[in-house]
Amino acid sequence: MTTLTADIVVIGAGIIGAASAWRLTERGLKVILVERDRPASGSTGKSVAGVRHQFTTATNILLAQHSIAEYAAMPGSGYRPEGYLMLVPGAGWAEHRQAVELQHRLGVPTEVLTPEEAQVHASFDPAGLGGCTYCATDGLVDAHSLTHEYVRRARALGATVLLDSPVGGIERRGGTWRVTVPSGEIEAPQLLNAAGAWSGEIGRLAGLDLPVWPARRMVFTTGPLDLPIRLPMIFDLQSGVYLRSEGERVIFGRSDPGDTGWREGMNWAWLEPTLELALKRFPWLETAALDRRASWWGYYELTPDHEPIVGHMPGVEGWINACGFSGHGVMQAAAVARVVAQLAVNESPFIDVTPLEYRRFEAGLHLSPDIQL
């Protein structure tokens, strides 16, 4: 049985783990990146790949802001600033405006629009809305290509990447983490848990209680449509329905709060209630055909407050978390990777991630959850 050694072992080659592996190698650390399947084979590759600045807390806004700036500068990232349009119900409009003010203070060019003004971006029924917001620098990336580019960069700087290597055991002995994989054992003083929807299970292997669990999400795809304009990502905060253009088609969906755990495959029963709500807001969808073969499903990684867990595990030497992103992993991965690298070399992070540390659960604190999509 082979024993490999490193300064840090990174578990998970989704976009968070891959970007972190690169940033860690940049800091001169010997890195081993372990992935149960292939890069971007979990939540990253199944996401709708949206990126936005429109969050409600400074930490989330800054993580997204720095990440999107990195993607915009990376050749091949697929970053397309096609915008995010938020349709906000009257009951939540005052609170949403406060979030916009925070975004403005941090340099995010969010526009405040009336429902009538927002019709320039898409046709929708304005019933029940208090207002709309639009940010032109929000948009899309190619999450699959981005992840593979981060893996390539990590390898180029000397990282070892073990694919098709599910973790079978984790133990702390003598100041060292011992991680068991099919090819043998990895020894490292530090460990980064970036295993996405599997992060809770990785924690349990080490005897840790990490409140991260999987939730299945459906993405439905229409047939080709002849729309007058290309649709940005649109999120109806009243119904939870989102949609955007994907080539000549439209993809749409809605989170099912009851669909948690390791369920697999498309839940076609979720289509009817989702479409019923979508048609109320977007009546033109009635003319669309559904392409079942182009629709897909994947996992979110949820936490109790729908906020990620980032930082050192309290009372556990050498364990760093970067998991539980609740649909925001692609949006924030680049900045989170820089934070992780700073934590690993005992530097203060360039963004204060204290609100995202695990200890908030120990203290019984509950953050206001940001929009999941």
SVG drawing of the C-alpha trace seen along z (x, -y; Angstrom):
<svg xmlns="http://www.w3.org/2000/svg" viewBox="-51 -53 58 55">
<polyline fill="none" stroke="black" stroke-width="0.4" points="0.0,0.0 1.3,-3.4 1.7,-6.3 1.9,-9.8 2.8,-12.9 1.8,-16.5 1.4,-19.8 -2.4,-19.7 -4.8,-17.2 -7.8,-18.8 -10.9,-16.6 -13.1,-17.4 -12.3,-18.5 -15.4,-20.6 -14.7,-24.3 -14.1,-25.1 -11.5,-22.3 -9.9,-22.8 -9.5,-26.6 -8.2,-26.1 -5.6,-23.5 -4.2,-26.0 -4.1,-28.9 -2.5,-26.6 0.2,-25.5 0.8,-29.1 1.7,-29.7 4.4,-27.0 2.5,-24.2 2.7,-20.6 -0.9,-19.7 -2.7,-16.5 -6.1,-16.9 -8.4,-13.9 -11.6,-13.4 -14.1,-10.5 -14.9,-10.8 -13.7,-13.4 -13.3,-17.2 -16.6,-19.0 -18.5,-15.7 -20.7,-16.7 -22.7,-19.9 -20.3,-22.1 -20.9,-20.4 -24.7,-20.2 -25.2,-23.8 -26.8,-26.5 -23.5,-28.3 -24.9,-31.7 -22.7,-34.3 -24.1,-37.4 -23.2,-40.2 -26.8,-40.6 -26.4,-39.3 -27.7,-40.7 -24.5,-40.5 -21.1,-42.2 -19.3,-38.9 -21.2,-37.2 -21.1,-40.3 -17.3,-40.6 -16.7,-36.9 -18.8,-37.1 -17.3,-40.4 -13.7,-39.2 -14.6,-35.9 -16.4,-37.4 -13.5,-39.8 -11.2,-36.8 -13.4,-34.9 -13.7,-38.0 -9.9,-38.1 -9.5,-34.3 -9.4,-33.2 -11.7,-30.4 -13.8,-31.0 -16.9,-31.5 -17.9,-34.6 -20.8,-36.4 -22.2,-39.5 -25.8,-38.9 -27.3,-40.2 -29.5,-39.0 -33.0,-40.4 -34.7,-40.0 -38.5,-40.3 -39.2,-41.3 -42.7,-41.0 -44.1,-44.0 -43.7,-42.5 -39.9,-42.1 -39.2,-45.3 -38.0,-47.5 -35.6,-44.9 -34.4,-44.3 -33.7,-48.0 -31.5,-47.9 -29.5,-45.1 -29.1,-47.2 -27.8,-50.1 -25.1,-47.8 -24.3,-46.6 -23.8,-50.2 -21.5,-51.0 -19.4,-48.0 -19.2,-49.2 -21.8,-46.9 -23.8,-48.7 -27.2,-47.3 -30.1,-49.2 -33.4,-49.7 -36.3,-49.4 -40.1,-49.5 -41.8,-46.4 -42.7,-48.4 -39.1,-49.5 -37.8,-46.0 -39.9,-44.8 -37.0,-45.9 -35.2,-42.8 -38.1,-40.3 -41.9,-40.1 -43.6,-39.2 -46.8,-39.8 -46.0,-42.4 -48.8,-41.4 -47.7,-41.5 -44.3,-43.0 -42.9,-45.9 -40.0,-46.5 -37.1,-44.9 -33.3,-45.0 -30.9,-44.3 -27.1,-44.1 -25.4,-44.0 -22.2,-42.5 -24.0,-39.4 -24.1,-36.6 -22.8,-33.2 -19.5,-31.2 -18.5,-27.8 -18.2,-26.1 -16.9,-22.8 -14.1,-24.5 -13.2,-26.7 -12.8,-23.8 -10.5,-21.9 -8.4,-25.1 -7.9,-25.3 -6.9,-21.7 -4.5,-22.3 -2.9,-25.3 -2.6,-23.3 -0.9,-20.4 1.5,-22.9 2.7,-24.1 3.3,-20.6 0.0,-19.5 -0.8,-15.7 -4.3,-15.0 -5.9,-11.6 -9.1,-11.0 -11.5,-8.1 -10.3,-8.0 -13.2,-8.0 -12.1,-8.6 -12.6,-5.6 -11.3,-6.8 -9.9,-9.8 -7.9,-9.7 -5.9,-12.3 -2.7,-10.7 0.4,-12.4 -0.4,-15.9 -1.1,-14.4 -4.3,-13.6 -4.3,-10.1 -6.7,-9.9 -7.4,-6.4 -8.0,-6.1 -8.1,-3.0 -4.4,-3.4 -3.2,-3.7 -2.9,-6.5 -2.2,-10.2 -0.5,-11.9 -0.7,-15.7 -0.9,-18.1 -3.7,-20.0 -7.0,-18.9 -9.4,-21.0 -13.0,-19.7 -14.3,-20.9 -16.4,-17.8 -19.6,-19.6 -22.7,-17.6 -20.5,-14.9 -18.9,-17.2 -21.0,-16.1 -20.0,-12.5 -16.4,-13.5 -16.8,-15.1 -18.4,-12.0 -15.4,-9.9 -13.3,-12.0 -15.9,-11.9 -17.1,-15.5 -20.6,-16.8 -20.8,-19.0 -24.4,-20.2 -24.1,-19.8 -26.5,-17.6 -27.5,-17.0 -30.6,-18.3 -31.7,-17.3 -32.5,-20.1 -34.2,-19.8 -33.4,-21.9 -36.0,-21.8 -35.3,-22.8 -37.7,-24.0 -37.5,-23.3 -36.3,-26.1 -38.2,-29.3 -38.4,-32.4 -38.0,-35.1 -37.6,-38.8 -34.6,-39.2 -32.2,-37.0 -33.3,-36.5 -30.9,-37.3 -31.1,-35.1 -34.5,-36.0 -35.5,-35.1 -39.0,-35.6 -38.6,-35.9 -42.3,-35.5 -42.7,-32.0 -39.0,-30.9 -39.1,-30.2 -36.0,-31.1 -35.3,-31.0 -32.8,-32.2 -32.0,-31.8 -29.7,-28.9 -29.0,-29.3 -32.4,-29.1 -34.0,-27.5 -35.0,-28.5 -34.0,-26.6 -36.1,-27.0 -36.6,-25.5 -37.6,-26.0 -36.1,-24.6 -38.1,-21.8 -37.5,-22.2 -38.6,-18.6 -36.3,-17.0 -33.3,-16.3 -31.0,-13.2 -29.3,-11.0 -32.2,-10.7 -31.2,-10.3 -32.8,-10.9 -35.3,-13.5 -38.3,-14.1 -40.8,-14.8 -43.6,-15.2 -42.0,-18.6 -42.5,-19.9 -46.2,-20.6 -46.2,-22.7 -43.1,-24.6 -44.6,-25.2 -47.9,-26.3 -46.1,-29.1 -43.9,-30.0 -46.8,-30.5 -48.4,-32.9 -45.4,-35.2 -44.3,-34.3 -47.5,-33.6 -45.5,-33.3 -44.0,-30.0 -47.4,-28.4 -46.1,-28.1 -42.9,-26.3 -42.4,-22.6 -40.4,-20.7 -37.2,-18.8 -37.0,-16.0 -33.6,-14.8 -32.0,-18.2 -33.3,-18.6 -31.1,-17.5 -30.7,-17.2 -27.9,-17.7 -27.2,-18.2 -27.1,-21.3 -25.1,-21.2 -27.3,-22.7 -26.7,-24.0 -29.3,-25.1 -29.0,-28.8 -28.2,-28.3 -24.8,-29.9 -21.5,-28.2 -19.1,-27.0 -15.7,-28.5 -12.7,-28.5 -11.0,-26.4 -12.9,-23.8 -13.0,-24.9 -11.0,-22.6 -9.8,-20.4 -6.2,-21.0 -5.4,-21.3 -9.0,-21.0 -10.3,-23.7 -13.9,-23.8 -15.0,-25.2 -18.4,-23.6 -22.1,-24.0 -22.4,-26.7 -26.2,-26.1 -26.0,-27.0 -23.4,-29.7 -20.2,-27.7 -19.5,-28.7 -20.3,-32.3 -17.7,-32.5 -15.1,-29.9 -12.3,-32.1 -12.3,-34.3 -12.9,-31.4 -9.8,-29.7 -7.7,-32.8 -9.2,-32.8 -8.4,-29.1 -4.8,-29.6 -4.4,-32.5 -5.9,-30.4 -3.5,-27.5 -0.5,-29.7 -1.8,-31.5 -2.6,-34.8 -5.7,-36.9 -8.1,-36.5 -8.4,-39.4 -12.2,-39.1 -13.6,-38.7 -15.3,-35.2 -16.0,-35.2 -19.8,-35.1 -19.3,-31.9 -17.3,-30.0 -18.6,-26.8 -18.7,-28.3 -22.0,-30.2 -23.8,-26.9 -22.1,-26.3 -23.2,-29.8 -26.8,-29.2 -26.5,-32.1 -28.7,-32.1 -27.8,-34.3 -30.4,-35.7 -30.3,-33.2 -29.3,-34.7 -31.2,-33.7 -30.2,-30.1 -30.0,-30.4"/>
</svg>
